[in-house]
Amino acid sequence: MGYRLAKQKGDAITVPHIIFKKLSTATEDQLRVALCAVAQGMADPLAVAQELGLSKTSVELAFAYWVGAGLFLPDGEVTAKTPALPKRGPRMTSRDIVEASRTNPEIALLISESQNLLGHMLSPAESSRIVTLYVQDKLPIDMILTVMAHFITKGQRNVSYIEKVLISWREEGICDGIAAERHLGTLEKREDYEAEVAKLLGVKPDGFTAGERTLIARWYEDFAFDADMIEAALLRAGEKNNVRYLSGILKKWHASGYKTPRDIPAEGENLQPTGRRTPARTPVAKGKGILVSKRGGGDR
């Protein structure tokens, strides 16, 4: 059966046509950022990040995509200034934790669950780091435990490292368990991307630099390319089979609108401005005062 649009009662918005044109190429997060910004009139990445539960970095990358697409224009001034996070004070001491626990039973729960995850009694320094995240940095318990569990499954049990990750995420606008789970899902996907690219290059995934990881994520998330396109770029690169050179090739292909290896013209082939291939002309050879077609034609 068919459907018809229900009558709207003042809750409809005008969606720019460029968003519809990019439905097949934009990622889910890029579309969500565009629609949120258009609907709410928000051009501040941190405000959009908090609204959607995304990291500020992801939102800024999405805005960069839409600036390139022509939906937004870069502005030298921040449209909606967000107050800076207060500077972190000294971590809580053991005495501070005991005092706070008298009025907040959640602290005892946080310490108990952290010990269960880590498999050992927390040292005073570890307790200080974890409880400070909750009491002073205002990070919810479910977020702290979710992130801790993730890194423990990865073999990372260093509480100092987990604390640094949580603080950096807080600065990016990831401040609750749902946003943390969504971001962890993105990180898991990126690990798969890196493993796939490493296999194509014949290297180890842990050998990529932070900059190379950012480029690889862009191939999949911003360009919507898959392993076939990356392998095609690798063949085109020849001996220059490194991430940065491949990124230059893939960026040009994305700008040209290529989506699959079938769209890519042969190397050296001339292109029309529209990106379509130029039909090959029939080669001719010059005779004595006449033109002779190589297809076997006679005098003209």
ABEGO torsion letter per residue (X at the ends): XBBBBBBBBGABBBBBAAAAAAAAABBAAAAAAAAAAAAAGBABAAAAAAAAGBBAAAAAAAAAAAAAAGABBBBABBABBBBBBBBBBBBBBAAAAAAAAAABAAAAAAAAAAAAAAGBBBBAAAAAAAAAAAAAAGBBAAAAAAAAAAAAAAGBABAAAAAAAAAAAAAAGBABAAAAAAAAAAAAAAAAAAAAAAAAAGBBAAABBAAAAAAAAAAAAAAGBBAAAAAAAAAAAEABBBAAAAAAAAAAAAAAGBABAAABBBBGBBBBAAGBBBBBBBBBBBBBGBBBBAAGBBBX
